[in-house]
Amino acid sequence: MEPLALVLSLLSLLTSASILLRGNQVLTRIPARYDDLRGLMVLVSQFAKSAGLNESEAYACRLAIDEACVNIIEHAYFSNQSGEIEVWLKAGPGVCEICLTDFGQPYNPQEMIPATRAIGLEHARPGGLGLHLINTMMDVVVYRPSPHGNSLLMVKRRTGA
């Protein structure tokens, strides 16, 4: 990414959220709006890079966080633009950790119909593969609903780490 594009994307994120940065960790809250996801993708890319992940692994992190945020916007907040998403990122040697917390409607993962190869893409409902993608792309996925916020922890490890 061009340095100017990186600066503009980070500026976009900074203007819509407050950021607490501590070493290799960041904690921020962003509005639950599609427009605010672009800057978040840049931030995730930087954390994946600093964790030593390759481009394919960094892409998996971006795809997973994008899918998770879209699910939060559409299903936890029902596209109500007043919601927020708390984002915690941590980069360690060979590992990128992402935790998203929303304060909207929880969901029960046991009630979700798992995507299978048997149904085929032509029979999949639009938008119905997000959880499948997240679980496939990330090494660890843990969802915890709570009256104090619904948290989704996702971890991506460098190949061979």
C-alpha positions in Angstrom: 0.0 0.0 0.0 1.2 3.5 -0.8 2.4 5.4 2.2 -0.1 8.2 1.5 -3.0 5.7 1.4 -1.8 4.2 4.6 -1.7 7.6 6.3 -5.2 8.5 5.0 -6.7 5.2 6.1 -5.2 5.5 9.6 -6.4 9.1 9.8 -9.9 7.9 8.9 -9.7 5.4 11.7 -8.3 8.0 14.1 -11.1 10.5 13.4 -13.9 8.1 14.1 -12.4 6.3 17.1 -10.2 6.7 20.1 -7.1 4.4 20.2 -5.1 3.2 23.2 -1.8 1.8 22.0 0.5 -0.1 24.4 3.6 -1.7 22.8 2.3 -4.5 20.6 -1.3 -4.1 21.5 -4.1 -1.7 20.6 -7.6 -1.1 22.0 -10.1 1.0 20.1 -13.8 1.5 19.6 -15.2 2.2 16.2 -18.7 3.0 15.1 -20.5 -0.1 13.8 -20.7 1.3 10.2 -19.3 -0.1 7.0 -17.4 3.1 6.2 -15.4 2.7 9.4 -14.0 -0.8 8.4 -11.5 0.4 5.9 -9.1 2.0 8.4 -9.5 -1.0 10.6 -8.3 -3.3 7.7 -5.1 -1.2 7.5 -4.5 -1.5 11.2 -5.1 -5.3 11.1 -2.6 -5.5 8.2 0.0 -3.7 10.2 -0.4 -5.9 13.2 -0.3 -9.0 11.1 2.9 -7.8 9.4 4.5 -6.9 12.8 3.6 -10.5 14.0 5.6 -11.8 11.1 2.6 -13.3 9.2 3.0 -13.7 5.4 0.6 -12.0 3.0 -1.8 -15.0 2.8 -2.0 -15.1 6.6 -2.5 -11.3 6.8 -5.3 -11.6 4.2 -7.0 -14.3 6.4 -6.9 -11.8 9.3 -8.4 -9.1 7.2 -11.1 -11.3 5.7 -12.1 -12.7 9.1 -12.3 -9.3 10.8 -14.3 -7.9 7.9 -16.8 -10.8 8.0 -17.1 -10.6 11.7 -17.7 -6.8 11.7 -20.3 -7.1 8.9 -22.1 -9.8 11.0 -22.0 -7.5 14.0 -23.4 -4.6 12.0 -26.1 -6.6 10.4 -27.1 -9.1 13.1 -26.1 -7.7 16.5 -27.1 -4.1 15.7 -29.5 -4.7 12.8 -27.7 -2.0 10.9 -28.5 0.6 13.6 -25.6 3.0 13.1 -25.4 4.0 16.8 -23.7 0.8 17.8 -20.0 0.4 18.5 -17.4 -2.3 18.1 -14.5 -2.6 20.5 -11.4 -3.9 18.8 -8.4 -5.3 20.6 -5.4 -6.3 18.5 -2.2 -7.9 19.7 0.9 -8.9 17.7 3.4 -11.4 19.1 6.1 -13.4 17.5 4.3 -15.4 14.8 0.8 -14.8 16.1 -1.9 -12.1 15.6 -4.8 -12.0 18.1 -8.0 -10.1 17.3 -10.9 -9.7 19.8 -14.1 -7.9 18.7 -16.7 -7.0 21.3 -20.2 -5.7 20.4 -22.9 -4.6 22.8 -25.8 -5.7 20.6 -28.0 -8.8 20.2 -26.0 -12.0 20.9 -26.4 -15.1 18.8 -26.2 -18.8 19.6 -23.5 -20.5 17.5 -25.3 -23.9 18.1 -28.3 -22.6 16.2 -26.3 -21.6 13.1 -26.5 -24.0 10.2 -22.9 -25.0 9.3 -21.9 -24.5 5.7 -20.9 -27.8 4.0 -19.6 -28.7 0.6 -22.7 -30.8 0.1 -25.0 -27.8 -0.3 -22.8 -26.2 -3.0 -22.4 -22.5 -3.6 -25.4 -22.2 -5.8 -27.6 -23.2 -2.9 -25.9 -21.1 -0.2 -27.9 -18.1 0.8 -26.2 -14.7 0.2 -24.2 -13.7 3.3 -24.5 -17.1 4.8 -20.9 -18.2 4.7 -19.3 -15.6 7.0 -19.0 -17.8 10.0 -17.7 -20.7 7.9 -15.0 -18.4 6.4 -14.0 -17.1 9.8 -13.6 -20.6 11.2 -11.8 -21.8 8.1 -9.3 -18.9 7.9 -8.4 -18.5 11.5 -6.6 -21.0 13.8 -8.6 -20.2 16.9 -12.2 -18.8 17.0 -14.0 -18.4 20.3 -17.3 -16.6 20.8 -18.6 -15.6 24.2 -22.0 -14.0 24.5 -22.5 -11.9 27.7 -24.9 -9.3 29.1 -21.8 -7.0 29.2 -20.9 -7.5 25.5 -20.5 -10.3 23.0 -16.8 -11.2 22.3 -15.3 -12.9 19.4 -11.6 -13.9 19.8 -9.8 -14.9 16.6 -6.1 -16.0 16.4 -3.9 -16.5 13.4 -0.5 -18.1 13.7 2.3 -18.0 11.2 2.8 -21.2 9.3 5.3 -23.3 11.3 5.1 -21.1 14.4 
